Amino acid sequence: MKQLIILLFTTLLLISCKEDKTIIPKPAKQLKVVHKAITSPTIDGKATEAIWKSSKWYPIDQKWLGDTYSEDDFKGQYKLAWDANALYALVEIHDDLLTTINKEPLKLWWDNDCVEVFIDEDNSGGQHQYNHNAFAYHVGLDGNVVDIAPGDIPTLYNNHVQSKRITSENTSIWELKINIYDDSFVDGKQNNPVTLKTDKNIGFAIAYCDNDKSKTRENFIGSEAIEGKDKNRGWIDASVFGTLILKE
């Protein structure tokens, strides 16, 4: 009788696991708390809103690709905020030379100077190469926003990220409004961004592609520490992203 009870319990457990298709988010690693803006930031590159004055700076200081660089060549940091409609980023970049090697926005865009924003709406992690399990938005100096659509198709997502950059000498202030889409996004269809709420977790990383005078990108510097030798995995694997938790 005891063996029969154990067998029945095991069978019920297997059935329950099979029917439960709930996505279990990845662990909340490199957790950052993001506070809600009472007044939504105006995307003007000026950072005059109260939320920017009270938010914490986080460094962009992890070398993902390239040789050792000096702070005269590159130094970066960022702040975050949110409201029901979007995630906001304020990015300060010190770069001694701003370069656009490729003028066509859908051609080798990663070899131009740009800010790259990685978003995993449900913090589920996992593979997102050529699919929308997560997004990797390259925001160019000209404001164009590029990611790769399913089918390995370079695509403009200018309505996903609104940006404004103001540069003075070697310092650029980028202000970004990032609409958050989930993995139901279908290119060419009507898609609505998700509504953000308190205690939501979002997979996130931010990086900078730096190129001074070369034909290809010289450095790729990110916000998250990535284990292993291959650190250029953000555009493929959302599991390397950090985690944001939204708070009032």
LOTIDO-727184 format. One record per atom (N, C-alpha, C): residue number from 1; residue in one letter; x, y, z. Coordinates in steps of 0.2 Angstrom, whole numbers. Layout:
REM residues N
ATOM:NUM:A:X:Y:Z
...
***
This chain:
REM residues 248
ATOM:1:M:4:-6:0
ATOM:1:M:0:0:0
ATOM:1:M:4:6:0
ATOM:2:K:10:6:4
ATOM:2:K:14:12:4
ATOM:2:K:17:13:-3
ATOM:3:Q:19:8:-6
ATOM:3:Q:22:9:-13
ATOM:3:Q:17:12:-18
ATOM:4:L:11:10:-17
ATOM:4:L:6:12:-21
ATOM:4:L:4:20:-20
ATOM:5:I:5:22:-14
ATOM:5:I:3:29:-12
ATOM:5:I:9:33:-15
ATOM:6:I:15:31:-15
ATOM:6:I:21:34:-17
ATOM:6:I:21:35:-25
ATOM:7:L:19:29:-28
ATOM:7:L:18:29:-35
ATOM:7:L:13:34:-38
ATOM:8:L:7:34:-34
ATOM:8:L:2:39:-36
ATOM:8:L:4:46:-35
ATOM:9:F:7:48:-29
ATOM:9:F:10:54:-28
ATOM:9:F:15:57:-34
ATOM:10:T:19:52:-35
ATOM:10:T:24:54:-41
ATOM:10:T:21:55:-47
ATOM:11:T:16:51:-49
ATOM:11:T:12:52:-55
ATOM:11:T:8:59:-55
ATOM:12:L:5:61:-50
ATOM:12:L:2:67:-49
ATOM:12:L:7:73:-50
ATOM:13:L:13:72:-47
ATOM:13:L:18:77:-47
ATOM:13:L:20:78:-54
ATOM:14:L:21:73:-58
ATOM:14:L:23:74:-65
ATOM:14:L:18:77:-69
ATOM:15:I:12:75:-68
ATOM:15:I:6:78:-72
ATOM:15:I:6:86:-70
ATOM:16:S:7:87:-64
ATOM:16:S:6:94:-62
ATOM:16:S:12:98:-65
ATOM:17:C:18:96:-65
ATOM:17:C:24:99:-68
ATOM:17:C:23:100:-76
ATOM:18:K:20:95:-79
ATOM:18:K:19:95:-86
ATOM:18:K:14:100:-88
ATOM:19:E:8:101:-84
ATOM:19:E:3:106:-85
ATOM:19:E:5:113:-84
ATOM:20:D:10:114:-79
ATOM:20:D:12:121:-77
ATOM:20:D:17:123:-81
ATOM:21:K:15:128:-86
ATOM:21:K:20:131:-91
ATOM:21:K:22:138:-89
ATOM:22:T:21:139:-83
ATOM:22:T:23:146:-80
ATOM:22:T:31:147:-81
ATOM:23:I:33:153:-84
ATOM:23:I:40:154:-85
ATOM:23:I:43:156:-78
ATOM:24:I:48:153:-76
ATOM:24:I:51:155:-70
ATOM:24:I:57:159:-72
ATOM:25:P:56:166:-69
ATOM:25:P:62:170:-71
ATOM:25:P:69:168:-68
ATOM:26:K:74:170:-72
ATOM:26:K:80:169:-70
ATOM:26:K:82:172:-63
ATOM:27:P:87:170:-59
ATOM:27:P:88:173:-53
ATOM:27:P:90:181:-54
ATOM:28:A:88:184:-49
ATOM:28:A:88:192:-49
ATOM:28:A:96:194:-47
ATOM:29:K:100:192:-52
ATOM:29:K:107:194:-51
ATOM:29:K:109:201:-53
ATOM:30:Q:114:204:-50
ATOM:30:Q:116:211:-51
ATOM:30:Q:110:215:-50
ATOM:31:L:106:214:-45
ATOM:31:L:100:218:-44
ATOM:31:L:101:225:-43
ATOM:32:K:97:229:-46
ATOM:32:K:97:236:-46
ATOM:32:K:89:239:-45
ATOM:33:V:88:243:-40
ATOM:33:V:82:246:-38
ATOM:33:V:81:252:-42
ATOM:34:V:75:252:-46
ATOM:34:V:74:258:-50
ATOM:34:V:67:262:-47
ATOM:35:H:68:268:-46
ATOM:35:H:62:272:-43
ATOM:35:H:58:275:-48
ATOM:36:K:51:275:-46
ATOM:36:K:46:278:-51
ATOM:36:K:47:286:-51
ATOM:37:A:46:289:-57
ATOM:37:A:46:296:-57
ATOM:37:A:39:299:-56
ATOM:38:I:39:304:-52
ATOM:38:I:32:307:-51
ATOM:38:I:30:311:-57
ATOM:39:T:35:314:-60
ATOM:39:T:35:318:-66
ATOM:39:T:39:315:-71
ATOM:40:S:36:312:-77
ATOM:40:S:40:309:-82
ATOM:40:S:45:313:-85
ATOM:41:P:51:311:-86
ATOM:41:P:56:315:-89
ATOM:41:P:54:317:-96
ATOM:42:T:56:323:-98
ATOM:42:T:56:326:-105
ATOM:42:T:62:324:-108
ATOM:43:I:62:321:-114
ATOM:43:I:68:318:-117
ATOM:43:I:71:324:-121
ATOM:44:D:75:328:-118
ATOM:44:D:78:333:-121
ATOM:44:D:86:333:-119
ATOM:45:G:88:328:-116
ATOM:45:G:95:328:-114
ATOM:45:G:98:333:-109
ATOM:46:K:93:336:-105
ATOM:46:K:95:341:-100
ATOM:46:K:95:338:-93
ATOM:47:A:91:333:-92
ATOM:47:A:91:330:-85
ATOM:47:A:89:335:-80
ATOM:48:T:84:339:-81
ATOM:48:T:82:344:-76
ATOM:48:T:77:341:-71
ATOM:49:E:74:335:-72
ATOM:49:E:69:333:-68
ATOM:49:E:71:330:-61
ATOM:50:A:67:330:-56
ATOM:50:A:69:329:-49
ATOM:50:A:71:321:-49
ATOM:51:I:68:317:-53
ATOM:51:I:70:310:-52
ATOM:51:I:78:309:-54
ATOM:52:W:80:313:-59
ATOM:52:W:87:312:-61
ATOM:52:W:92:315:-55
ATOM:53:K:90:320:-52
ATOM:53:K:94:323:-46
ATOM:53:K:94:318:-40
ATOM:54:S:89:314:-39
ATOM:54:S:89:309:-34
ATOM:54:S:91:302:-35
ATOM:55:S:92:300:-42
ATOM:55:S:93:293:-44
ATOM:55:S:101:292:-43
ATOM:56:K:103:286:-42
ATOM:56:K:110:284:-41
ATOM:56:K:113:283:-48
ATOM:57:W:119:285:-48
ATOM:57:W:123:283:-54
ATOM:57:W:126:276:-54
ATOM:58:Y:126:272:-59
ATOM:58:Y:129:266:-60
ATOM:58:Y:134:266:-65
ATOM:59:P:140:262:-64
ATOM:59:P:145:263:-69
ATOM:59:P:144:258:-75
ATOM:60:I:147:261:-81
ATOM:60:I:148:256:-87
ATOM:60:I:155:255:-87
ATOM:61:D:158:250:-85
ATOM:61:D:165:249:-84
ATOM:61:D:167:242:-85
ATOM:62:Q:163:238:-88
ATOM:62:Q:165:231:-89
ATOM:62:Q:167:230:-96
ATOM:63:K:174:228:-97
ATOM:63:K:176:227:-104
ATOM:63:K:174:221:-107
ATOM:64:W:169:221:-112
ATOM:64:W:166:215:-115
ATOM:64:W:170:213:-121
ATOM:65:L:173:218:-125
ATOM:65:L:177:217:-131
ATOM:65:L:183:222:-131
ATOM:66:G:188:221:-134
ATOM:66:G:193:226:-136
ATOM:66:G:199:226:-131
ATOM:67:D:204:230:-132
ATOM:67:D:210:231:-128
ATOM:67:D:209:235:-122
ATOM:68:T:213:235:-118
ATOM:68:T:213:240:-112
ATOM:68:T:212:247:-115
ATOM:69:Y:208:251:-111
ATOM:69:Y:207:258:-113
ATOM:69:Y:208:262:-107
ATOM:70:S:209:269:-108
ATOM:70:S:210:274:-103
ATOM:70:S:204:278:-102
ATOM:71:E:203:281:-96
ATOM:71:E:198:285:-95
ATOM:71:E:197:291:-100
ATOM:72:D:203:293:-102
ATOM:72:D:203:299:-107
ATOM:72:D:200:296:-114
ATOM:73:D:200:290:-115
ATOM:73:D:197:287:-121
ATOM:73:D:189:286:-120
ATOM:74:F:188:283:-114
ATOM:74:F:181:281:-113
ATOM:74:F:180:281:-105
ATOM:75:K:174:284:-103
ATOM:75:K:171:283:-96
ATOM:75:K:164:284:-97
ATOM:76:G:160:279:-93
ATOM:76:G:153:280:-94
ATOM:76:G:149:278:-87
ATOM:77:Q:143:281:-87
ATOM:77:Q:139:279:-81
ATOM:77:Q:132:281:-83
ATOM:78:Y:127:278:-79
ATOM:78:Y:120:279:-81
ATOM:78:Y:115:279:-75
ATOM:79:K:109:282:-75
ATOM:79:K:104:282:-71
ATOM:79:K:98:279:-74
ATOM:80:L:93:277:-70
ATOM:80:L:87:274:-72
ATOM:80:L:81:277:-68
ATOM:81:A:75:277:-72
ATOM:81:A:69:279:-69
ATOM:81:A:63:275:-73
ATOM:82:W:57:275:-70
ATOM:82:W:52:272:-73
ATOM:82:W:45:276:-72
ATOM:83:D:40:275:-76
ATOM:83:D:33:276:-75
ATOM:83:D:29:271:-78
ATOM:84:A:22:271:-78
ATOM:84:A:18:266:-81
ATOM:84:A:20:265:-88
ATOM:85:N:22:270:-92
ATOM:85:N:23:270:-99
ATOM:85:N:29:267:-101
ATOM:86:A:35:268:-97
ATOM:86:A:41:267:-100
ATOM:86:A:47:266:-95
ATOM:87:L:52:264:-97
ATOM:87:L:58:264:-93
ATOM:87:L:63:270:-96
ATOM:88:Y:66:274:-91
ATOM:88:Y:70:280:-94
ATOM:88:Y:77:279:-92
ATOM:89:A:82:281:-96
ATOM:89:A:89:280:-94
ATOM:89:A:92:287:-96
ATOM:90:L:96:289:-91
ATOM:90:L:101:295:-92
ATOM:90:L:108:292:-92
ATOM:91:V:111:293:-98
ATOM:91:V:118:290:-99
ATOM:91:V:123:296:-100
ATOM:92:E:128:296:-96
ATOM:92:E:134:300:-97
ATOM:92:E:140:297:-100
ATOM:93:I:142:299:-106
ATOM:93:I:148:296:-109
ATOM:93:I:153:301:-110
ATOM:94:H:159:299:-108
ATOM:94:H:165:303:-110
ATOM:94:H:169:299:-115
ATOM:95:D:169:302:-121
ATOM:95:D:172:299:-127
ATOM:95:D:176:304:-131
ATOM:96:D:183:303:-132
ATOM:96:D:187:308:-134
ATOM:96:D:186:309:-142
ATOM:97:L:182:304:-145
ATOM:97:L:181:305:-152
ATOM:97:L:174:301:-154
ATOM:98:L:169:305:-156
ATOM:98:L:163:302:-158
ATOM:98:L:163:300:-166
ATOM:99:T:162:294:-168
ATOM:99:T:163:291:-174
ATOM:99:T:157:288:-177
ATOM:100:T:155:289:-183
ATOM:100:T:150:285:-187
ATOM:100:T:154:282:-193
ATOM:101:I:156:276:-193
ATOM:101:I:160:273:-199
ATOM:101:I:155:272:-204
ATOM:102:N:150:269:-202
ATOM:102:N:145:267:-207
ATOM:102:N:139:272:-207
ATOM:103:K:138:275:-212
ATOM:103:K:132:280:-213
ATOM:103:K:125:277:-213
ATOM:104:E:125:271:-217
ATOM:104:E:119:268:-217
ATOM:104:E:117:264:-211
ATOM:105:P:111:266:-208
ATOM:105:P:109:264:-201
ATOM:105:P:109:256:-200
ATOM:106:L:107:252:-206
ATOM:106:L:107:245:-205
ATOM:106:L:113:241:-208
ATOM:107:K:118:245:-209
ATOM:107:K:125:242:-211
ATOM:107:K:130:242:-205
ATOM:108:L:132:236:-203
ATOM:108:L:137:236:-198
ATOM:108:L:137:241:-192
ATOM:109:W:131:242:-190
ATOM:109:W:129:248:-185
ATOM:109:W:133:247:-179
ATOM:110:W:135:241:-177
ATOM:110:W:139:240:-170
ATOM:110:W:146:243:-171
ATOM:111:D:148:244:-177
ATOM:111:D:155:247:-178
ATOM:111:D:155:255:-177
ATOM:112:N:149:258:-176
ATOM:112:N:149:265:-175
ATOM:112:N:148:266:-167
ATOM:113:D:150:272:-165
ATOM:113:D:149:274:-158
ATOM:113:D:141:274:-157
ATOM:114:C:139:270:-152
ATOM:114:C:132:270:-150
ATOM:114:C:131:267:-143
ATOM:115:V:126:269:-140
ATOM:115:V:123:266:-134
ATOM:115:V:119:260:-135
ATOM:116:E:120:254:-132
ATOM:116:E:116:248:-133
ATOM:116:E:112:247:-127
ATOM:117:V:106:246:-127
ATOM:117:V:102:244:-122
ATOM:117:V:99:237:-123
ATOM:118:F:99:233:-118
ATOM:118:F:97:226:-118
ATOM:118:F:91:226:-113
ATOM:119:I:85:223:-116
ATOM:119:I:79:223:-112
ATOM:119:I:76:216:-112
ATOM:120:D:75:213:-107
ATOM:120:D:71:206:-106
ATOM:120:D:65:207:-102
ATOM:121:E:59:209:-105
ATOM:121:E:53:211:-101
ATOM:121:E:52:207:-95
ATOM:122:D:52:200:-96
ATOM:122:D:50:196:-90
ATOM:122:D:56:193:-86
ATOM:123:N:62:195:-88
ATOM:123:N:68:193:-84
ATOM:123:N:68:186:-84
ATOM:124:S:66:183:-90
ATOM:124:S:66:175:-90
ATOM:124:S:73:173:-92
ATOM:125:G:77:177:-95
ATOM:125:G:84:175:-98
ATOM:125:G:83:171:-104
ATOM:126:G:88:167:-106
ATOM:126:G:88:163:-111
ATOM:126:G:90:166:-118
ATOM:127:Q:90:162:-123
ATOM:127:Q:92:164:-130
ATOM:127:Q:87:168:-133
ATOM:128:H:90:174:-136
ATOM:128:H:86:179:-140
ATOM:128:H:89:181:-146
ATOM:129:Q:94:177:-149
ATOM:129:Q:97:178:-155
ATOM:129:Q:91:177:-161
ATOM:130:Y:90:183:-165
ATOM:130:Y:85:182:-170
ATOM:130:Y:78:181:-168
ATOM:131:N:76:182:-161
ATOM:131:N:69:182:-159
ATOM:131:N:68:187:-154
ATOM:132:H:62:188:-152
ATOM:132:H:60:194:-147
ATOM:132:H:59:191:-140
ATOM:133:N:63:186:-138
ATOM:133:N:63:184:-131
ATOM:133:N:66:190:-127
ATOM:134:A:70:194:-130
ATOM:134:A:73:200:-127
ATOM:134:A:75:204:-133
ATOM:135:F:77:210:-131
ATOM:135:F:79:215:-137
ATOM:135:F:86:218:-135
ATOM:136:A:90:220:-140
ATOM:136:A:96:223:-140
ATOM:136:A:96:229:-144
ATOM:137:Y:94:235:-141
ATOM:137:Y:93:241:-145
ATOM:137:Y:100:245:-146
ATOM:138:H:102:246:-152
ATOM:138:H:108:250:-153
ATOM:138:H:106:257:-155
ATOM:139:V:107:262:-151
ATOM:139:V:105:269:-152
ATOM:139:V:111:273:-154
ATOM:140:G:110:274:-161
ATOM:140:G:116:278:-164
ATOM:140:G:116:285:-163
ATOM:141:L:122:288:-165
ATOM:141:L:123:295:-164
ATOM:141:L:117:299:-168
ATOM:142:D:115:296:-173
ATOM:142:D:109:300:-177
ATOM:142:D:102:298:-174
ATOM:143:G:102:294:-169
ATOM:143:G:95:293:-165
ATOM:143:G:92:287:-168
ATOM:144:N:95:284:-173
ATOM:144:N:92:278:-176
ATOM:144:N:93:272:-171
ATOM:145:V:88:267:-171
ATOM:145:V:88:262:-166
ATOM:145:V:88:255:-170
ATOM:146:V:93:251:-169
ATOM:146:V:93:245:-173
ATOM:146:V:93:239:-169
ATOM:147:D:90:234:-171
ATOM:147:D:90:227:-168
ATOM:147:D:89:222:-174
ATOM:148:I:90:216:-172
ATOM:148:I:89:211:-177
ATOM:148:I:83:207:-176
ATOM:149:A:79:207:-181
ATOM:149:A:72:204:-181
ATOM:149:A:73:196:-183
ATOM:150:P:68:193:-181
ATOM:150:P:68:185:-183
ATOM:150:P:69:185:-191
ATOM:151:G:73:180:-192
ATOM:151:G:75:179:-199
ATOM:151:G:82:182:-200
ATOM:152:D:85:185:-195
ATOM:152:D:92:188:-196
ATOM:152:D:91:194:-200
ATOM:153:I:86:198:-199
ATOM:153:I:84:204:-203
ATOM:153:I:86:211:-199
ATOM:154:P:91:214:-201
ATOM:154:P:92:221:-197
ATOM:154:P:86:225:-198
ATOM:155:T:84:228:-192
ATOM:155:T:77:232:-192
ATOM:155:T:78:238:-188
ATOM:156:L:75:243:-190
ATOM:156:L:74:250:-186
ATOM:156:L:68:249:-181
ATOM:157:Y:70:251:-175
ATOM:157:Y:65:251:-170
ATOM:157:Y:65:258:-167
ATOM:158:N:64:263:-171
ATOM:158:N:64:270:-168
ATOM:158:N:58:271:-164
ATOM:159:N:53:268:-165
ATOM:159:N:47:269:-160
ATOM:159:N:47:265:-154
ATOM:160:H:53:261:-153
ATOM:160:H:54:258:-146
ATOM:160:H:58:262:-141
ATOM:161:V:63:266:-144
ATOM:161:V:67:270:-140
ATOM:161:V:67:277:-143
ATOM:162:Q:65:282:-139
ATOM:162:Q:66:289:-140
ATOM:162:Q:72:292:-137
ATOM:163:S:76:295:-141
ATOM:163:S:83:298:-137
ATOM:163:S:84:305:-139
ATOM:164:K:88:308:-135
ATOM:164:K:91:315:-136
ATOM:164:K:98:315:-133
ATOM:165:R:103:317:-138
ATOM:165:R:110:317:-135
ATOM:165:R:112:325:-136
ATOM:166:I:115:327:-130
ATOM:166:I:118:333:-130
ATOM:166:I:126:332:-129
ATOM:167:T:130:335:-133
ATOM:167:T:137:334:-132
ATOM:167:T:141:341:-131
ATOM:168:S:145:341:-126
ATOM:168:S:149:347:-125
ATOM:168:S:156:344:-124
ATOM:169:E:161:346:-128
ATOM:169:E:168:344:-128
ATOM:169:E:168:336:-129
ATOM:170:N:170:333:-124
ATOM:170:N:171:326:-124
ATOM:170:N:165:322:-120
ATOM:171:T:160:326:-118
ATOM:171:T:155:323:-114
ATOM:171:T:148:323:-117
ATOM:172:S:145:317:-118
ATOM:172:S:138:317:-121
ATOM:172:S:133:315:-115
ATOM:173:I:128:318:-115
ATOM:173:I:122:316:-111
ATOM:173:I:117:313:-115
ATOM:174:W:115:307:-114
ATOM:174:W:110:304:-118
ATOM:174:W:104:303:-114
ATOM:175:E:98:305:-116
ATOM:175:E:92:304:-112
ATOM:175:E:88:299:-116
ATOM:176:L:85:294:-113
ATOM:176:L:82:289:-117
ATOM:176:L:75:287:-114
ATOM:177:K:70:286:-118
ATOM:177:K:63:284:-116
ATOM:177:K:63:277:-119
ATOM:178:I:62:271:-115
ATOM:178:I:62:265:-118
ATOM:178:I:55:261:-117
ATOM:179:N:52:260:-122
ATOM:179:N:45:257:-122
ATOM:179:N:47:249:-121
ATOM:180:I:44:246:-117
ATOM:180:I:45:239:-115
ATOM:180:I:40:234:-118
ATOM:181:Y:42:230:-123
ATOM:181:Y:38:225:-126
ATOM:181:Y:40:218:-124
ATOM:182:D:35:214:-123
ATOM:182:D:36:207:-121
ATOM:182:D:37:203:-127
ATOM:183:D:38:196:-126
ATOM:183:D:40:192:-131
ATOM:183:D:34:190:-136
ATOM:184:S:29:193:-135
ATOM:184:S:23:192:-140
ATOM:184:S:24:197:-146
ATOM:185:F:29:201:-146
ATOM:185:F:30:206:-151
ATOM:185:F:31:203:-158
ATOM:186:V:27:205:-163
ATOM:186:V:28:203:-170
ATOM:186:V:29:208:-174
ATOM:187:D:35:208:-178
ATOM:187:D:36:213:-183
ATOM:187:D:31:214:-188
ATOM:188:G:29:220:-190
ATOM:188:G:24:222:-195
ATOM:188:G:17:221:-192
ATOM:189:K:16:220:-186
ATOM:189:K:9:219:-183
ATOM:189:K:9:225:-178
ATOM:190:Q:2:226:-176
ATOM:190:Q:1:231:-171
ATOM:190:Q:3:228:-164
ATOM:191:N:8:231:-161
ATOM:191:N:10:229:-154
ATOM:191:N:10:235:-149
ATOM:192:N:8:233:-143
ATOM:192:N:7:238:-138
ATOM:192:N:13:237:-132
ATOM:193:P:16:242:-130
ATOM:193:P:21:241:-125
ATOM:193:P:17:239:-118
ATOM:194:V:21:235:-114
ATOM:194:V:17:233:-108
ATOM:194:V:17:239:-103
ATOM:195:T:12:239:-98
ATOM:195:T:11:244:-93
ATOM:195:T:16:242:-87
ATOM:196:L:20:246:-85
ATOM:196:L:25:244:-80
ATOM:196:L:21:245:-73
ATOM:197:K:23:241:-68
ATOM:197:K:20:241:-61
ATOM:197:K:25:240:-56
ATOM:198:T:24:242:-50
ATOM:198:T:28:241:-44
ATOM:198:T:30:234:-43
ATOM:199:D:36:233:-42
ATOM:199:D:39:226:-40
ATOM:199:D:40:222:-46
ATOM:200:K:39:224:-52
ATOM:200:K:41:221:-58
ATOM:200:K:48:220:-59
ATOM:201:N:50:214:-61
ATOM:201:N:57:213:-63
ATOM:201:N:58:213:-70
ATOM:202:I:64:216:-72
ATOM:202:I:66:217:-80
ATOM:202:I:73:215:-80
ATOM:203:G:74:211:-85
ATOM:203:G:81:209:-87
ATOM:203:G:84:215:-90
ATOM:204:F:90:217:-88
ATOM:204:F:93:224:-91
ATOM:204:F:101:224:-91
ATOM:205:A:103:227:-96
ATOM:205:A:110:229:-97
ATOM:205:A:111:235:-101
ATOM:206:I:116:238:-101
ATOM:206:I:118:244:-105
ATOM:206:I:125:244:-107
ATOM:207:A:127:246:-113
ATOM:207:A:134:246:-115
ATOM:207:A:135:251:-120
ATOM:208:Y:141:252:-122
ATOM:208:Y:143:257:-126
ATOM:208:Y:148:254:-131
ATOM:209:C:147:255:-138
ATOM:209:C:151:253:-143
ATOM:209:C:156:259:-145
ATOM:210:D:162:258:-144
ATOM:210:D:167:264:-145
ATOM:210:D:172:263:-150
ATOM:211:N:172:267:-155
ATOM:211:N:176:267:-161
ATOM:211:N:179:274:-162
ATOM:212:D:186:274:-162
ATOM:212:D:189:281:-163
ATOM:212:D:190:282:-171
ATOM:213:K:195:278:-173
ATOM:213:K:197:279:-180
ATOM:213:K:198:272:-184
ATOM:214:S:195:267:-182
ATOM:214:S:196:260:-185
ATOM:214:S:190:258:-189
ATOM:215:K:191:253:-194
ATOM:215:K:186:251:-198
ATOM:215:K:180:247:-194
ATOM:216:T:182:244:-188
ATOM:216:T:178:240:-184
ATOM:216:T:178:243:-177
ATOM:217:R:173:241:-173
ATOM:217:R:173:243:-166
ATOM:217:R:179:241:-162
ATOM:218:E:181:246:-158
ATOM:218:E:188:245:-155
ATOM:218:E:186:242:-148
ATOM:219:N:181:245:-145
ATOM:219:N:179:243:-138
ATOM:219:N:172:242:-137
ATOM:220:F:170:237:-133
ATOM:220:F:163:236:-131
ATOM:220:F:163:236:-123
ATOM:221:I:160:241:-120
ATOM:221:I:160:241:-113
ATOM:221:I:153:241:-110
ATOM:222:G:152:237:-105
ATOM:222:G:145:236:-103
ATOM:222:G:144:237:-95
ATOM:223:S:138:236:-93
ATOM:223:S:137:238:-86
ATOM:223:S:137:232:-82
ATOM:224:E:137:226:-84
ATOM:224:E:136:220:-80
ATOM:224:E:143:215:-81
ATOM:225:A:144:212:-75
ATOM:225:A:150:208:-75
ATOM:225:A:148:201:-78
ATOM:226:I:151:199:-84
ATOM:226:I:149:193:-87
ATOM:226:I:155:187:-86
ATOM:227:E:153:181:-84
ATOM:227:E:158:176:-82
ATOM:227:E:160:173:-89
ATOM:228:G:166:170:-88
ATOM:228:G:169:167:-94
ATOM:228:G:173:171:-98
ATOM:229:K:176:168:-103
ATOM:229:K:180:172:-108
ATOM:229:K:176:176:-113
ATOM:230:D:171:173:-116
ATOM:230:D:167:176:-121
ATOM:230:D:162:180:-117
ATOM:231:K:163:187:-117
ATOM:231:K:159:192:-114
ATOM:231:K:154:195:-119
ATOM:232:N:155:194:-125
ATOM:232:N:151:197:-130
ATOM:232:N:145:193:-131
ATOM:233:R:141:191:-126
ATOM:233:R:135:187:-127
ATOM:233:R:128:190:-126
ATOM:234:G:128:196:-124
ATOM:234:G:122:200:-123
ATOM:234:G:117:200:-129
ATOM:235:W:119:200:-135
ATOM:235:W:115:200:-140
ATOM:235:W:112:193:-142
ATOM:236:I:115:188:-138
ATOM:236:I:112:181:-140
ATOM:236:I:109:178:-133
ATOM:237:D:111:180:-127
ATOM:237:D:109:176:-121
ATOM:237:D:107:181:-116
ATOM:238:A:100:182:-115
ATOM:238:A:98:186:-110
ATOM:238:A:99:184:-103
ATOM:239:S:102:178:-102
ATOM:239:S:104:176:-95
ATOM:239:S:110:180:-92
ATOM:240:V:113:183:-96
ATOM:240:V:119:187:-94
ATOM:240:V:117:194:-92
ATOM:241:F:111:196:-93
ATOM:241:F:108:203:-91
ATOM:241:F:108:203:-83
ATOM:242:G:108:209:-80
ATOM:242:G:107:210:-73
ATOM:242:G:99:211:-73
ATOM:243:T:97:212:-67
ATOM:243:T:90:213:-65
ATOM:243:T:88:219:-62
ATOM:244:L:83:222:-65
ATOM:244:L:80:228:-62
ATOM:244:L:73:227:-58
ATOM:245:I:72:230:-52
ATOM:245:I:66:229:-49
ATOM:245:I:63:236:-48
ATOM:246:L:57:237:-50
ATOM:246:L:54:243:-50
ATOM:246:L:50:245:-44
ATOM:247:K:52:250:-41
ATOM:247:K:49:252:-34
ATOM:247:K:46:259:-35
ATOM:248:E:42:261:-30
ATOM:248:E:39:268:-30
ATOM:248:E:44:273:-28
***
